[in-house]
Amino acid sequence: MKVLHVIPAVAPRYGGPSVAVAGYCRALARAGVQTTIATTNADGDGVLPVPIGEPVRHVGTETWFFPRRGEAFKYSAGLSRWLDASVSRFDAVHIHAVFSHASIAAGRAARRAGVPYIVRPLGSLDPWSLAQNSWKKRLLLWSAAGSLLEQAAGIHFTTSDEARLAAPVAGKSDGRVVPLGIEDSLLDAPLRPMVERTPEILAITRFHPKKNLDALIRAFHSVAGAAPFDRWRLTIAGAGDEDYKRQLVSLAKSGPASDRVEVLDWIEGDEKTQRLLRASIFAVPSHQENFGLALVEALASGLPAIVSGGVNLSFAIADAGAGWISGTDDESIAAAIRLAMGNSLERERRARNARDLARGFTWAAAADQLIDWYGAVAAARSVGARS
């Protein structure tokens, strides 16, 4: 089976979606599916240093990069032409995103070629997300993005809560929940007891206002600025919106815990793993988060999490007793921080629950579900072609 994955961008600054498409493709390849990624060379205001218009190996997968114009919509004439010429070579197309030129062009090319496609909305159909730049999204849903969703062979959600929230917009296409995965090595590593961990709250995320990191910093200052929590640190690592990052750095320096708040560039590999195994609490205070891959990696590492109700995994975390649920306002986040930092026995208990919850998310399991789905939509195409 040959499956094409189309995503607007894969640079690290775009966070979870970039990591997730790589994880899916690697797991699918291990299961015998031939995968290809088509994307742009977007990297914020700059571009990735990659060859254009020719196949290269990126994150272990054959990838085609094309130049884009503009950051928000990422228009790419070259990608559109390549899709028109190449999509018929594939049995199915997996489109990651909705309100982007790459997604709309992929859906249009697939429909013309009679190739079935699945759309992963990345949380963009949640009410909170739709309310951002709402007039542009309404216009796109009325036109090209609406057709993309309505004529899809399926809509790929990563949590049941995402599916529920998107239901009024997602149309009548077959909607299925296939979570993201984590590497088995995170689940196999010995859990480090809380007494051996650093008194540190860690956040690894994309720098964007919807991540609500400014509220996290203000809340930390209000709680950890004095005894008994004046040994605790807050570390935020990420990439993305540089203006927002500068705002975070300024906030970090302006409160009573200024010497214990650090804003770092994106971390990955061994450094990321070691930080997850060393910290005591993970934090995801986002206004909206449809999954949160770094969150599940943290849970697998034995990190109980403070998450807002805007995180679609918050219900699962609450049910499992794997963390603390907050609102998105400063006071609510501060209350959760105070609870989490104030009881080491409770952190230990929730750390064990966190790993148990994370065992339900593996790339191999996700790949198995996707392969069944691809096979079903490809078979339906074959039946339709013969009738």
Secondary structure by P-SEA (a helix, b strand, c coil): cbbbbbbccccccccaaaaaaaaaaaaaaaaccbbbbbbccccccccccccccccccccccbbbbbbbccccccccaaaaaaaaaccccccbbbbcccccaaaaaaaaaaaaacccccccccccccccccccaaaaaaaaaacaaaaaaaaccbbbbccaaaaaaacccccccbbbbbbbbbbccccccccccccccccbbbbbcccccccaaaaaaaaaaacccccccccbbbbbbbcccaaaaaaaaaaaacccccccbbbbcccccaaaaaaaacccbbbbbcccccccaaaaaaaaacbbbbccccccaaaaaaaaccbbbbcccaaaaaaaaaaaaccaaaaaaaaaaaaaaaccccaaaaaaaaaaaaaaaaaaaaaaaac
